[in-house]
Amino acid sequence: MISTSERSPIELHLADGGHVIVAFADPAARDGEIGDAFVAAILQVDGGERDVERAICHEAADLGLHCAVSTSRHPTVLVIADQAN
């Protein structure tokens, strides 16, 4: 299940009970085709929190964006930002 509003983080509640939050630090990391690419990557993942983390961070790198990950607590939080920030 994916829940979001236009400027809110994307919250993923996984079938295995995992929970991942994907936040975007700036419009360059969220808008237009870039945002669509992240949604496509999320929809293709079949696995747990670490699988989602790897897929999102890989997509960010492919798009020239930075992906910061907080795994020290549940849920896993990913923050996507423009490399310039």
N, C-alpha and C positions, 0 to 999 in steps of 0.2 A: 504494500500500500504506500502511495506517495501522497503527502499532503503539503500544500504550499499556497501562498498567495503571491501576488506580483513581486513584492520586494522581500518577502520572508525567506528564511532558510528552507531548504527542501528536507523534509523529515521522512526517513525510510523506516518502516516497521517491517522487519523481515520475517519470513515464515518460521525460521528457527528461533524466534524470540529476540534476535538482534535488533539494534536501533542505531541508525546512523543519521547525523545531521550534517547537511552540506550547506555552508553559508558562503555568500559572495561578498567580498570586501569592497568592491566598487563596481560601477555599471559596466566597465570594460570586460569584467570577468563573468557577467551575467547576461547581457543583452544580445538580441539577435541570434545569429547562427551559432555563436559560442554557447549560449544557453541551451539551444536545441541539441548541440553535440553532447552536452552533459546529460540531458534527459535520455538521449539515445543510449549512451554508455550505461546509465543506471538500469534501463530496461533490459539490457543484454546480460547483466550479471545474474548468475545463478549460484548463490552461495551465501556465506556469512559476512559478518562485518569486515573482516580482513580482505575478503574478495572484493567487496564494494570499495573499500579504501584503495586497494591497488588499481582497480579500474578507473576510479575518479582521478587519482593522482597521475596515472598514465595519460589519461585524456587531457588533463591540465598541461602536462609537459608537452604533449603533441601540439597543443594550441599556444604554446609559449607563455603559459601562466604558471604561477607558483601555487603549490598545494601544501598548506601547513596542517599537520595532523595532531590531534590531542587524543592519545589512547590511554592516558593515565586513569580515566574513569569511564563509566558507562553512562550515556552512550558515547560512541566514537564521534568526534566532531572534526569535520574537515572545513578549512577556510580557503577559498580560492581567491587569488588576487592577481592583478596585473604585475608582471615582473618589475615594473618601474616603481612600484610602491613598496 
